[in-house]
């Protein structure tokens, strides 16, 4: 495995650990909100790292690979969905909005991120490793 992918996977771990910690603290608590905002920061940095280092390599390789082109397109659509969900949730978090929907939004975001991370590590990262080896 390449160092770039190891770094991205460590960021995934940090995101999940921080969200899990916030959940354990009770997501409406002040301490949990701090954790959630940490998770937001790591998530934004992670997305920037993927956009800078991962996707340019994949896009270049996809010019002659329709399967990869489809995978990237599907991945981009998933990222857009997750980004929208995360933006809405973290806006509530930053504005101290703690209604029932806030809790449901957290659960949905957490579940979606877990699913997305699993898929990304098993497909996108695997393709990246294949391309650069």
C-alpha positions as CSV (number, residue, x, y, z in Angstrom):
1,X,0.0,0.0,0.0
2,X,1.3,3.5,-0.8
3,X,1.9,6.2,1.7
4,X,-0.7,8.5,0.2
5,X,-3.4,5.8,0.7
6,X,-2.2,5.1,4.2
7,X,-2.6,8.8,5.0
8,X,-6.1,8.9,3.6
9,X,-7.1,5.8,5.5
10,X,-5.7,7.3,8.7
11,X,-7.9,10.3,8.1
12,X,-10.9,8.0,7.7
13,X,-10.1,6.4,11.0
14,X,-9.8,9.9,12.7
15,X,-13.2,10.9,11.2
16,X,-14.9,7.7,12.5
17,X,-13.2,7.8,15.9
18,X,-14.1,11.5,16.4
19,X,-17.7,10.9,15.4
20,X,-17.9,7.8,17.6
21,X,-16.5,9.8,20.5
22,X,-19.1,12.6,20.0
23,X,-21.8,9.9,19.9
24,X,-20.5,8.5,23.2
25,X,-20.6,11.9,24.8
26,X,-24.2,12.5,23.7
27,X,-24.2,14.6,20.5
28,X,-26.1,17.5,22.0
29,X,-23.5,18.1,24.7
30,X,-20.9,20.8,24.5
31,X,-18.1,18.3,24.5
32,X,-19.6,16.4,21.7
33,X,-20.1,19.6,19.7
34,X,-16.3,20.2,20.0
35,X,-15.7,16.7,18.7
36,X,-18.1,17.1,15.9
37,X,-16.4,20.3,14.8
38,X,-13.1,18.5,14.9
39,X,-14.6,15.8,12.7
40,X,-15.7,18.5,10.3
41,X,-12.2,19.9,10.1
42,X,-10.7,16.5,9.5
43,X,-13.3,15.7,6.9
44,X,-12.7,18.9,5.0
45,X,-9.0,18.4,5.0
46,X,-9.5,14.8,3.9
47,X,-11.7,15.8,0.9
48,X,-9.1,18.4,-0.1
49,X,-6.4,15.8,0.0
50,X,-8.4,13.5,-2.2
51,X,-9.1,16.2,-4.6
52,X,-5.5,17.2,-4.8
53,X,-3.7,13.9,-4.8
54,X,-6.1,11.0,-5.5
55,X,-8.6,12.1,-8.1
56,X,-6.3,13.7,-10.6
57,X,-4.4,10.4,-10.9
58,X,-7.7,8.5,-11.3
59,X,-9.1,10.9,-13.8
60,X,-6.0,10.8,-16.0
61,X,-6.1,7.0,-16.0
62,X,-9.8,6.9,-16.7
63,X,-9.3,8.5,-20.2
64,X,-8.8,5.0,-21.6
65,X,-10.7,3.1,-19.0
66,X,-14.5,3.2,-19.2
67,X,-15.0,1.1,-16.1
68,X,-12.8,3.5,-14.1
69,X,-14.5,6.5,-15.6
70,X,-17.9,5.1,-14.4
71,X,-16.5,4.3,-10.9
72,X,-15.2,7.9,-10.6
73,X,-18.5,9.3,-11.8
74,X,-20.4,7.3,-9.2
75,X,-18.0,8.2,-6.5
76,X,-18.3,11.9,-7.3
77,X,-22.1,11.6,-7.0
78,X,-21.8,9.9,-3.6
79,X,-19.3,12.6,-2.5
80,X,-21.8,15.3,-3.5
81,X,-24.6,13.6,-1.5
82,X,-22.4,13.2,1.6
83,X,-21.0,16.7,1.3
84,X,-24.5,18.2,1.2
85,X,-25.6,16.0,4.2
86,X,-22.5,17.0,6.1
87,X,-22.9,20.7,5.4
88,X,-26.5,20.7,6.7
89,X,-25.6,18.8,9.8
90,X,-22.5,20.8,10.7
91,X,-24.4,24.1,10.1
92,X,-26.9,22.9,12.8
93,X,-24.0,21.9,15.0
94,X,-22.2,25.3,14.7
95,X,-25.5,27.1,15.4
96,X,-26.3,25.0,18.5
97,X,-29.5,23.6,17.0
98,X,-30.3,20.5,18.9
99,X,-33.8,19.3,17.8
100,X,-34.9,15.8,17.1
101,X,-33.9,16.2,13.5
102,X,-30.4,17.1,14.6
103,X,-30.0,13.7,16.2
104,X,-31.5,11.9,13.2
105,X,-29.3,13.9,10.9
106,X,-26.2,12.8,12.9
107,X,-27.3,9.1,12.7
108,X,-27.8,9.4,9.0
109,X,-24.5,11.2,8.4
110,X,-22.6,8.7,10.5
111,X,-24.1,5.7,8.7
112,X,-23.6,7.2,5.3
113,X,-19.9,8.1,6.1
114,X,-19.3,4.5,7.3
115,X,-20.8,3.2,4.1
116,X,-18.9,5.7,1.9
117,X,-15.6,5.0,3.6
118,X,-15.9,1.3,3.2
119,X,-16.7,1.6,-0.5
120,X,-14.0,4.1,-1.1
121,X,-11.3,2.0,0.5
122,X,-12.4,-1.1,-1.3
123,X,-12.9,0.4,-4.8
124,X,-11.3,3.9,-5.3
125,X,-8.2,3.3,-3.2
126,X,-7.7,-0.1,-4.7
127,X,-7.9,1.4,-8.2
128,X,-5.4,4.1,-7.2
129,X,-3.0,1.5,-5.9
130,X,-3.4,-0.6,-9.1
131,X,-2.7,2.5,-11.3
132,X,0.4,3.7,-9.5
133,X,2.0,0.3,-9.0
